[in-house]
Amino acid sequence: MTARTYSFEFFPPKTPDGMDKLRIVRSQLAELHPKFFSVTFGAGGSTRDHSLAAVLDIQHAGLEAAPHLSCIGSTRDNIRAILEEYKSHNIRHIVALRGDLPSGMASAGEFRYANELVEFIRSETGDWFNIEVAAYPEVHPQARSAADDLTNFKRKVDAGANAAITQYFFNADAYFAFVDDCHKVGIAVPVVPGIMPIGNFSQLARFSDACGAEIPRWMRKKLEGYNDDIDSIRAFGLDVVTDLCQRLLDNDAPGLHFYTMNQSAATMEIWRRLGL
């Protein structure tokens, strides 16, 4: 089996204080020797400058940075300029996404789907970038069906994606079934599970409702039962997510991608429990 890929995701801080805090978190997580750190990109590129600053900060620390790049609401010229900027800084890794249309913006721009973005990156830059794309074990919330969603994923891979990172999930069977379906239609790239540590239930519920990630009923009931008992929520979350990660690794998942929410404690504790 090829070496597993472990990675950590940040969102770009908007203040100098936030950047200072993120540097501390990043230096703690860097001790775990991840393959790369990814940095998100707001709707329609709304955090473009903050994203670039965070990416360059990671790179200047001697670590591999993978900026997210979303194309909805954008133009070819705009995306071309961003790619040139990343190339000029010798960034070789990108997470290519459709993204969300910013509120108030009427037009989707010149790209409608992520496969068009992947195709454009390849046509403009050849093999310069290692391209990651998104995958949805529990089906993208806007997909008409699971079959349609799989077809859309295959289009991104066929356009030139090297690997995929999934939306987070808590049902390992959904991931295994998705990977089986991928193999059946000839998708051979690594599909790395996205992992969301649990620290705040109301925040998790809000995210999950928005992105279509299912919190199993038994988990939701248990978490609701803790009310505002943060310590119990975190302890339960560590147990559940560690078990999920262990099951994924035991069944040959090609790595893990942690949605850190710019925090280090939960991710580091899960890592320690897994013996990584």
C-alpha positions in Angstrom: 0.0 0.0 0.0 1.3 3.5 -0.8 2.1 5.9 2.0 -0.9 7.4 3.6 -1.6 11.1 3.3 -2.4 13.1 6.5 -3.4 16.7 6.2 -4.9 19.6 8.2 -7.3 22.3 7.0 -7.4 25.9 8.2 -9.6 28.9 7.4 -7.8 32.2 6.8 -7.8 34.6 9.8 -9.1 38.1 9.1 -7.0 39.9 11.8 -3.3 40.0 12.8 -4.4 38.5 16.2 -6.1 35.6 14.4 -3.0 35.1 12.3 -0.8 35.0 15.4 -3.1 32.4 17.0 -3.1 30.3 13.9 0.7 30.3 13.8 0.7 28.7 17.3 -1.8 26.1 16.2 0.1 25.4 13.0 3.4 25.0 14.8 1.8 22.5 17.2 0.2 20.5 14.3 3.4 20.7 12.3 5.0 18.4 14.9 2.8 15.6 13.6 4.5 15.9 10.2 1.4 16.2 7.9 1.8 16.0 4.2 0.3 19.4 3.8 -1.9 22.1 5.3 -4.8 23.4 3.2 -6.4 26.9 3.5 -10.0 27.6 2.5 -11.1 30.3 0.1 -14.3 32.2 0.8 -17.4 32.3 -1.4 -16.5 34.0 -4.7 -12.9 34.5 -3.5 -14.0 36.8 -0.7 -11.0 35.8 1.4 -8.5 35.8 -1.4 -5.9 38.1 0.2 -6.3 36.5 3.6 -6.0 33.0 2.0 -2.8 34.0 0.2 -1.3 35.5 3.3 -2.1 32.3 5.3 -0.7 30.1 2.5 2.5 32.0 2.2 2.9 32.0 6.0 2.7 28.2 6.0 5.1 28.0 3.1 7.6 30.4 4.7 7.7 28.0 7.7 9.0 25.3 5.3 5.7 23.4 5.2 3.6 22.4 2.2 0.5 24.6 1.7 -2.4 23.7 -0.5 -4.7 26.7 -1.2 -8.4 26.1 -1.9 -9.6 27.7 -5.1 -13.3 28.0 -5.8 -14.5 29.0 -9.2 -18.2 29.9 -8.9 -18.8 33.6 -9.6 -15.3 33.9 -11.1 -13.8 34.5 -14.5 -11.0 32.8 -16.5 -8.9 35.9 -16.2 -9.4 36.0 -12.5 -8.5 32.4 -12.0 -5.6 32.7 -14.4 -4.2 35.5 -12.3 -4.5 33.5 -9.1 -2.8 30.5 -10.6 0.1 32.7 -11.8 0.4 34.2 -8.4 0.6 30.7 -6.8 3.1 29.5 -9.4 5.3 32.6 -8.7 5.5 31.5 -5.1 6.3 27.9 -6.1 3.1 26.5 -4.7 2.5 23.1 -6.4 -0.7 21.9 -4.7 -4.2 23.1 -5.0 -7.7 22.1 -3.8 -10.1 22.8 -6.7 -13.7 23.4 -5.8 -16.9 24.8 -7.3 -17.6 26.8 -4.1 -20.7 28.7 -3.1 -22.1 31.7 -5.0 -21.7 34.7 -2.7 -25.0 36.2 -1.5 -26.3 38.9 -3.7 -24.3 37.7 -6.8 -26.7 36.8 -9.6 -24.3 35.2 -12.1 -22.3 32.0 -11.6 -19.5 33.5 -13.7 -17.6 31.7 -16.4 -17.4 28.4 -14.5 -20.4 26.4 -13.4 -18.8 23.2 -12.1 -15.5 22.1 -10.5 -14.6 19.8 -13.4 -14.5 22.9 -15.6 -12.0 24.5 -13.1 -9.8 21.4 -13.1 -9.8 21.3 -16.9 -8.9 25.0 -17.0 -6.0 24.5 -14.4 -4.6 21.7 -16.5 -4.9 23.6 -19.8 -3.2 26.7 -18.2 -0.5 25.0 -16.1 -0.1 21.4 -17.3 1.2 19.2 -14.5 2.5 22.0 -12.3 -0.2 21.5 -9.7 -1.2 18.4 -7.7 -5.0 18.9 -7.8 -7.3 17.7 -5.0 -11.1 17.8 -5.5 -14.1 17.3 -3.2 -16.1 14.1 -2.8 -19.4 13.4 -1.0 -19.9 10.0 0.5 -23.4 11.0 1.7 -24.2 12.8 -1.7 -23.8 16.5 -2.4 -26.9 18.3 -1.0 -27.6 19.8 -4.5 -27.2 16.6 -6.4 -30.3 15.1 -8.0 -29.3 11.6 -7.0 -26.3 9.5 -5.8 -25.7 8.3 -9.4 -25.6 11.9 -10.7 -23.2 12.9 -7.9 -20.9 10.0 -8.7 -21.0 11.0 -12.4 -20.0 14.6 -11.4 -17.2 13.3 -9.3 -15.9 11.2 -12.2 -15.9 14.2 -14.4 -13.6 16.0 -12.0 -11.2 13.0 -11.9 -11.3 12.6 -15.7 -10.5 16.3 -16.1 -7.2 15.8 -14.3 -7.7 15.6 -10.5 -4.9 13.6 -8.7 -6.9 12.8 -5.5 -10.0 13.7 -3.5 -10.9 14.8 0.0 -14.4 14.0 1.2 -16.9 16.1 3.0 -16.8 15.1 6.7 -19.0 12.2 7.8 -19.7 10.1 10.9 -20.9 7.0 9.1 -18.0 4.9 8.0 -20.2 2.6 5.9 -21.3 5.6 3.7 -17.6 6.1 2.9 -16.9 2.4 2.2 -19.9 2.2 -0.1 -18.9 5.4 -1.9 -15.4 4.1 -2.5 -16.8 0.8 -3.8 -19.0 2.7 -6.2 -16.0 4.7 -7.4 -14.1 1.6 -8.2 -17.1 0.2 -10.1 -17.0 3.2 -12.5 -13.2 3.2 -12.9 -12.2 6.0 -10.5 -8.8 5.0 -9.2 -7.5 8.2 -7.4 -7.1 8.2 -3.6 -10.3 9.3 -1.8 -9.1 10.7 1.6 -11.8 10.8 4.3 -12.5 14.3 5.7 -12.6 14.2 9.6 -14.4 16.8 11.8 -13.4 16.7 15.4 -16.3 17.5 17.7 -16.0 20.4 20.1 -19.2 22.4 19.9 -22.4 20.7 19.1 -24.5 23.7 18.0 -21.8 24.7 15.6 -21.5 21.1 14.3 -25.2 20.9 13.8 -25.3 24.2 11.9 -22.4 23.1 9.6 -23.9 19.7 9.0 -27.3 21.0 8.1 -25.7 23.4 5.6 -23.4 20.9 3.9 -25.5 17.7 4.0 -23.3 15.8 6.4 -25.4 13.5 8.5 -25.1 13.4 12.2 -26.5 9.9 13.1 -29.6 10.1 15.3 -28.0 8.3 18.2 -25.1 10.8 18.1 -27.4 13.8 17.9 -29.5 12.6 20.8 -26.4 12.0 22.9 -24.9 15.3 22.1 -28.2 17.2 22.7 -28.4 15.4 26.1 -25.2 17.0 27.2 -26.7 20.5 26.8 -23.9 23.0 27.6 -21.6 20.5 29.3 -18.6 21.2 27.0 -16.3 18.7 28.7 -18.8 15.9 28.1 -19.4 16.9 24.5 -15.6 16.9 23.9 -15.0 13.6 25.6 -17.8 11.9 23.7 -16.6 13.6 20.5 -13.0 12.3 21.0 -14.3 8.7 21.5 -16.6 8.8 18.5 -14.2 10.4 16.0 -11.2 8.3 17.1 -13.3 5.1 16.6 -14.3 6.4 13.2 -10.7 7.1 12.2 -9.5 3.8 13.4 -12.2 1.9 11.5 -11.3 3.9 8.3 -7.6 3.2 8.7 -8.2 -0.5 9.5 -10.1 -0.7 6.2 -7.3 0.8 4.1 -8.4 4.5 3.9 -5.5 6.3 2.1 -5.1 8.8 4.8 -7.1 11.4 6.9 -7.8 15.1 6.3 -8.7 17.0 9.5 -11.0 20.0 9.5 -9.3 21.6 12.4 -11.4 24.8 12.7 -8.1 26.5 13.5 -7.8 24.5 16.7 -5.2 21.9 17.6 -6.2 20.1 20.8 -8.9 17.7 19.5 -6.9 16.8 16.4 -3.7 16.2 18.4 -5.6 14.0 20.9 -7.2 11.9 18.2 -3.8 11.5 16.6 -2.3 10.4 19.9 -5.1 7.9 20.5 -4.6 6.4 17.0 -0.9 6.0 17.7 0.1 8.0 14.6 
